[in-house]
Amino acid sequence: MSFYVYNTLTRNKDEFIPYKEGKVGMYTCGPTVYNYAHIGNLRTYIFEDVLKKSLEYVNYKVKHVMNVTDVGHLQSDGDEGEDKMALGASREHKTVWEIAKFYEDSFFEDCKKLNIKRPTIVCRATDHIQDMIDLIKKLEEKGYTYVSNGNVYFEIDKFEDYTKLANISIDELKAGSRIEIDPNKKNPLDFVLWFTNSKFSNQIMQWESPWGRGFPGWHLECSAMSIKYIGEYLDIHCGGIDHIAIHHTNEVAQSEGALGHKWVKYWMHAEFLVVDSGKMSKSTGDFLTVAKLEEEGYTPLDYRYFCLQSKYRKQLVFTFESLTDAKKGLKKLKERISSVLISIDENDIVNAEKTSGYKEKFAVCISDDLNIANAFTVLFDVLKDDELNNKEKAILVEDFDKVLSLDLMTTQDVDSNVDEELINKLIIERAQARASKNWARADEIRNEFITMNIELLDTKEGTTWKKK
């Protein structure tokens, strides 16, 4: 079965063909651990989790590497602003090392709550300084660097087709980046590989290097660590859409400059989560976290389900009303599944042909650039298929949840109260809809009964019902 992904590099939905058959080298940009991850950040990590699990579902072996940025990330991707780690330490009156450890642990706790599978390798920037120095040396040998005012810069004019990932002109990049004038740069878009003379005279995190004592630029770490752990040929690189124009563009330049060949085959990016005020950002100091959602009475999996209702490449508008709808939807889904689980007859025979057919339909959906909406349709089709017994349904739900990761096999308390007046009203409305050949409304009512765990029995004498 072919697997298709939308490739930012080609602006097309491309068939996924890895460098090594059956194996995937996947790198995802990880957190900068100076504050809690907000739910906009976590939307991207949920997307990457679904991608990885979808690849594994169709039998790829995935090696997933993710960095933890604990040094070198300034507020602006373009080498301006304050040091994010120093800001966090100052805010909380802790050392940068304490800040890094606390927020790294918090990030992975959030991921655990969201059923985001831990990467194969998690690598911290501070543990890979020598790898970054070695990469700079390669770039230096190949003529891509220059030293100005003590800092080592990458000269973008030396790299052919610098804008190929962003797919815009140099002038458009300059206009969009709002970069402050740095008189030490030959080109305003040149970027720092190594700082020895930054505006942070008391920078705590510093290391010795051939260019003097200092610290690495942020872009460098992703290239150095992905090459170290995956190799010179990377299948998939993921991140947020905001990283395309600067961070990921610079990664391409320095990686391909050092390696001398194409580096990443498929670039995949998640769109923003937006609120009324625009893109969620930590810079305002007012952002939503998993903990805040829990305080409001939502579970982390309510939020995961909310994210799964939208295509990862489309902006997702967040409101508490829409999250409430997702919470209700997930509850109904789990109640419906619970009624299946508690009604399993262990003597039932599993028809492998029928279950395999549904598994293939599910695989087709997730292989179509993660079409999770259609994958949910397959799940609902399973639940309402009268030709499947409950054991078969349970097998399929458990199988699909390898990707959806919503704890669908955890039984819920099924509401035993039955609104007989509503049921009888809907039965009459359904009969009228069928008589007038309004099949769409009749199907809607049938689906309502499914969510209520009510089975309709159509006979010559009329329609009756029973609780499943």
C-alpha positions in Angstrom: 0.0 0.0 0.0 1.3 3.4 -0.9 1.7 6.1 1.8 1.3 9.8 0.8 2.4 12.9 2.6 2.2 16.6 1.8 5.8 17.7 1.2 6.5 21.3 2.0 9.6 21.1 -0.3 7.6 20.2 -3.4 4.2 21.7 -2.4 2.7 18.5 -3.5 1.2 15.4 -1.9 4.0 12.9 -2.7 4.2 9.2 -2.4 6.4 8.4 0.6 9.5 6.3 -0.5 12.1 6.2 2.2 15.8 6.1 1.6 15.9 2.5 3.1 13.0 0.2 2.3 10.8 -0.5 5.3 12.7 2.0 7.6 12.0 5.6 8.4 14.4 8.2 9.8 12.2 10.9 11.3 13.4 14.1 13.0 11.1 16.5 14.9 11.9 19.9 16.4 11.5 19.6 20.1 10.7 22.1 22.9 12.8 25.0 24.1 12.6 24.2 27.8 12.3 27.7 29.4 8.5 27.5 30.0 5.5 25.2 29.8 4.5 24.0 26.4 1.2 25.6 25.4 -1.6 23.8 23.6 -0.6 25.3 20.3 2.9 23.7 20.6 1.3 20.4 21.6 -1.0 20.4 18.5 2.2 20.0 16.5 3.5 17.1 18.7 0.1 15.4 18.4 0.3 15.6 14.6 3.8 14.1 14.7 2.7 11.3 17.0 -0.1 10.4 14.6 2.3 10.5 11.7 4.7 8.1 13.4 2.0 5.7 14.6 0.4 5.7 11.1 3.8 4.8 9.6 4.1 2.0 12.1 0.6 0.9 11.5 1.5 0.2 7.9 4.6 -1.7 9.0 7.4 0.8 8.7 10.0 0.7 11.4 10.4 4.3 12.6 13.5 5.8 14.2 12.3 9.1 15.7 14.8 11.6 17.0 13.8 14.8 18.8 16.0 17.5 20.2 15.5 19.4 23.5 16.7 23.0 23.1 18.4 24.0 26.4 20.8 26.5 25.1 21.2 29.1 22.3 17.6 29.9 21.4 17.0 33.6 21.3 13.5 35.1 21.2 13.8 35.7 17.4 14.7 33.0 15.0 16.9 35.5 13.3 19.5 35.9 16.1 17.8 38.8 17.9 16.1 39.2 21.2 16.9 37.8 24.6 18.1 34.4 25.5 15.0 32.3 26.2 16.8 30.1 28.8 18.2 33.2 30.6 14.7 34.8 30.6 13.2 31.7 32.2 15.9 31.6 34.9 15.5 35.3 35.7 11.7 35.0 35.8 11.8 32.2 38.3 15.1 33.0 40.2 16.6 29.7 39.3 19.7 28.5 37.4 19.3 27.8 33.7 20.1 24.2 34.4 17.2 24.0 36.9 14.9 25.7 34.5 15.9 23.3 31.7 15.3 20.2 33.8 12.0 21.3 35.3 10.4 22.3 31.9 11.8 19.2 30.1 10.1 17.0 32.7 6.9 19.0 32.4 6.9 18.7 28.7 7.2 14.9 28.7 4.5 14.7 31.4 2.2 16.6 29.1 3.1 14.3 26.3 2.3 11.2 28.5 -1.1 12.6 29.3 -1.8 13.2 25.6 -0.7 9.6 24.8 2.2 11.0 22.7 4.7 8.2 22.3 8.2 9.2 23.5 10.7 9.5 20.6 13.3 6.7 20.0 16.0 9.2 20.9 15.7 12.4 22.8 18.9 14.5 22.6 19.7 17.7 24.5 21.7 20.5 22.8 24.0 20.9 25.8 25.1 17.2 25.4 26.1 17.7 21.8 28.3 20.8 21.7 31.2 18.9 20.2 29.0 17.6 17.4 28.0 21.2 16.6 31.6 22.4 16.6 32.5 19.5 14.3 29.7 20.6 11.9 31.0 24.2 11.9 34.5 23.0 11.0 33.1 21.1 8.0 31.3 24.3 6.8 34.4 26.3 7.4 36.5 23.9 5.3 34.0 24.2 2.5 34.0 28.0 2.5 30.5 28.7 3.9 31.5 30.6 7.0 33.2 33.9 8.0 34.1 35.4 11.3 32.9 38.9 12.2 33.3 40.6 15.6 34.2 37.2 17.1 31.1 35.4 15.9 31.0 32.7 13.2 28.4 33.2 10.5 27.0 31.1 7.7 27.1 33.1 4.5 23.9 32.3 2.7 25.0 33.7 -0.7 27.5 30.8 -0.9 24.7 28.3 -0.8 22.7 27.8 -4.0 18.9 28.0 -3.9 18.8 29.1 -0.2 15.0 29.8 -0.5 13.9 26.5 -2.0 12.1 25.3 1.2 10.3 28.6 1.9 9.6 28.9 -1.9 9.9 32.7 -1.8 12.5 35.2 -2.9 15.3 36.6 -0.8 13.6 40.0 -0.7 10.4 38.4 0.6 12.4 36.6 3.3 14.0 39.8 4.4 10.6 41.6 4.4 8.9 38.8 6.3 11.6 38.2 8.9 11.7 41.8 10.3 15.4 41.3 11.1 17.3 44.0 13.0 20.3 45.4 11.2 23.4 43.6 12.3 26.5 45.4 11.0 28.6 42.3 11.5 26.6 40.4 8.8 27.5 40.5 5.1 23.8 39.7 4.3 21.0 40.4 6.8 19.9 36.8 6.4 23.3 35.3 7.3 22.9 33.4 10.6 25.2 32.8 13.6 26.7 29.3 14.0 28.8 30.2 17.0 28.6 33.2 19.4 31.8 34.4 21.1 30.9 38.0 21.3 27.2 38.3 22.0 25.3 41.0 23.9 25.0 38.6 26.8 28.2 39.3 28.6 27.3 37.1 31.5 26.0 34.2 29.5 26.2 31.2 31.9 26.2 28.4 29.3 29.5 28.7 27.4 32.0 26.2 26.0 35.5 26.4 24.6 35.7 26.2 20.8 38.3 26.9 18.0 36.8 30.3 17.6 36.8 31.2 21.3 34.6 30.6 24.4 31.0 30.9 23.6 27.8 29.1 22.7 26.1 27.7 19.5 23.4 29.3 17.4 20.0 27.6 17.7 19.7 26.4 14.1 22.9 24.4 14.4 21.7 21.8 16.9 19.0 20.2 14.8 21.4 19.6 11.9 24.2 18.2 14.1 22.0 15.8 16.1 19.8 14.5 13.3 22.9 13.7 11.3 24.5 12.1 14.3 21.6 9.8 15.1 20.0 9.2 11.8 22.8 9.7 9.3 23.3 11.8 6.2 20.0 11.0 4.6 16.9 11.9 6.5 13.4 10.7 5.4 11.1 13.1 7.2 11.7 16.3 9.1 8.7 17.8 11.0 7.8 21.0 12.8 5.5 23.9 13.0 4.8 26.0 10.0 6.4 29.0 11.6 9.8 27.4 11.3 9.8 27.1 7.5 11.2 30.5 6.5 14.1 30.8 8.9 14.9 27.9 11.2 14.3 25.0 8.7 15.6 27.1 5.8 18.9 27.5 7.7 18.9 23.9 8.6 18.8 22.9 5.0 21.6 25.4 4.1 24.0 24.3 6.8 23.3 20.5 6.5 23.5 20.3 2.7 26.4 22.7 2.7 28.3 20.3 5.0 27.1 17.1 3.5 27.3 18.1 -0.2 24.0 16.4 -1.2 20.2 16.5 -0.6 19.5 15.9 3.1 15.7 15.6 3.8 13.3 14.0 1.4 10.0 15.1 3.0 9.3 18.2 5.0 6.0 18.1 6.9 4.6 21.1 8.9 1.6 21.6 11.2 -0.5 24.7 11.0 -1.2 27.1 13.9 -3.7 26.7 16.6 -5.4 30.1 16.7 -7.5 31.9 19.3 -9.4 35.2 19.0 -6.2 37.2 19.5 -4.3 35.2 16.8 -1.6 32.6 17.0 -1.0 31.3 20.6 2.4 32.6 21.8 4.3 32.5 25.1 5.7 36.0 24.5 2.4 37.5 25.8 2.6 35.6 29.0 -1.0 34.5 28.7 -1.3 31.0 27.1 -3.2 27.8 27.7 -1.5 24.7 29.0 -2.6 21.1 29.5 -2.8 21.9 33.3 -5.1 24.9 32.7 -7.4 22.7 30.5 -7.5 20.2 33.3 -8.4 22.9 35.8 -11.3 23.8 33.6 -12.6 20.2 33.7 -11.3 18.8 30.5 -9.0 15.8 30.1 -5.9 15.8 27.9 -7.5 13.3 25.7 -10.4 15.7 25.1 -7.9 18.0 23.6 -6.3 15.2 21.6 -9.7 14.3 20.2 -10.3 18.0 19.4 -7.1 18.2 17.5 -7.9 15.0 15.6 -11.1 16.5 14.2 -9.1 18.9 12.0 -6.5 18.3 9.2 -3.0 19.0 10.5 -2.3 21.3 7.6 -5.3 23.6 8.4 -5.4 26.3 11.0 -7.4 25.1 14.0 -9.5 27.7 15.8 -9.6 27.0 19.6 -12.6 28.0 21.8 -13.8 26.4 25.0 -17.1 25.8 23.2 -15.5 23.7 20.6 -13.4 21.9 23.2 -16.7 21.2 25.1 -18.2 19.7 21.9 -15.1 17.5 21.5 -15.4 16.4 25.1 -19.0 15.4 24.6 -18.2 13.7 21.3 -15.4 11.6 22.9 -17.6 10.7 25.8 -20.4 9.4 23.5 -17.9 7.5 21.4 -16.4 5.8 24.5 -19.8 5.0 25.9 -20.7 3.4 22.6 -17.5 1.3 22.6 -18.0 0.4 26.3 -21.4 -1.1 25.4 -19.6 -3.3 22.9 -16.9 -4.3 25.3 -19.3 -5.3 28.1 -21.4 -7.3 25.7 -18.7 -9.5 24.1 -19.6 -13.1 23.8 -16.4 -15.0 24.2 -17.9 -17.9 22.1 -18.3 -15.6 19.1 -16.1 -16.6 16.1 -13.9 -13.9 14.6 -14.1 -13.6 10.8 -10.6 -12.6 9.8 -11.7 -11.6 6.3 -14.2 -9.1 7.6 -11.8 -7.6 10.2 -9.0 -7.4 7.7 -11.2 -5.6 5.2 -11.9 -2.8 7.8 -8.2 -2.7 8.8 -7.3 -2.1 5.1 -9.9 0.7 4.9 -8.4 2.3 8.0 -4.9 2.0 6.6 -6.0 3.6 3.3 -7.3 6.6 5.2 -4.2 7.2 7.3 -2.0 6.6 4.3 -3.7 9.5 2.5 -1.7 12.3 4.2 -3.2 11.4 7.6 -6.8 11.6 6.7 -8.0 11.1 10.2 -11.5 12.3 9.5 -12.1 9.4 7.1 -10.4 7.1 9.6 -13.0 8.0 12.2 -15.7 7.3 9.6 -14.3 3.8 9.3 -14.4 3.5 13.1 -18.1 4.5 13.2 -18.9 2.2 10.3 -17.5 -0.7 12.4 -19.6 0.3 15.4 -22.8 0.3 13.4 -22.1 -2.7 11.3 -24.7 -5.3 12.3 -22.8 -8.1 10.5 -19.9 -7.7 12.9 -20.2 -9.3 16.4 -18.9 -7.5 19.4 -15.7 -9.4 19.6 -14.8 -8.4 16.1 -15.7 -4.8 16.8 -13.5 -4.8 19.9 -10.6 -6.2 17.9 -11.0 -3.4 15.3 -11.4 -0.6 17.9 -8.2 -1.7 19.7 -6.4 -1.9 16.4 -7.4 1.6 15.3 -6.5 3.0 18.7 -2.9 2.2 18.0 -3.0 5.4 15.9 -5.8 7.4 17.4 -4.5 6.8 21.0 -7.7 7.9 22.8 -7.8 5.0 25.3 -10.9 3.7 23.5 -10.6 0.3 25.1 -11.0 1.8 28.6 -14.5 1.1 29.6 -16.8 4.0 30.5 -19.9 4.1 32.8 -22.7 3.7 30.3 -25.8 5.8 31.3 -28.5 3.4 32.1 -31.2 6.0 32.2 -33.3 5.9 29.1 -35.4 8.8 27.8 -38.4 6.8 26.5 -40.3 9.9 25.4 -37.4 11.1 23.3 -36.9 7.6 21.8 -40.6 7.3 20.8 -40.5 10.8 19.3 -37.5 10.0 17.2 -39.0 6.7 16.0 -42.1 8.6 14.8 -39.9 11.2 13.1 -37.8 8.5 11.5 -40.9 6.8 10.1 -42.1 10.1 8.6 -38.7 10.8 7.1 -38.6 7.3 5.5 -42.2 7.8 4.2 -41.2 11.0 2.5 -38.0 9.5 1.3 -35.8 11.9 3.3 -33.1 9.2 3.7 -30.5 11.7 5.0 -32.7 12.6 8.0 -33.6 8.9 8.6 -29.9 8.1 8.7 -29.2 10.9 11.1 -31.8 9.6 13.5 -30.4 6.1 13.1 -27.0 7.4 14.1 -28.5 9.2 17.1 -29.9 5.8 18.3 -26.4 4.3 17.8 -24.9 6.9 20.1 -27.7 6.3 22.6 -26.9 2.5 22.5 -30.4 1.8 21.3 -31.2 -0.9 18.8 -34.2 -0.5 16.6 -36.3 -3.5 15.6 -38.4 -3.0 12.5 -41.3 -5.4 12.2 -44.6 -5.6 10.2 -46.4 -4.3 13.3 -44.1 -1.3 13.6 -40.7 -0.3 15.1 -39.7 -1.3 18.6 -36.4 -0.8 20.4 -34.2 -2.2 23.1 -31.1 -1.1 25.0 -28.0 -2.7 23.7 
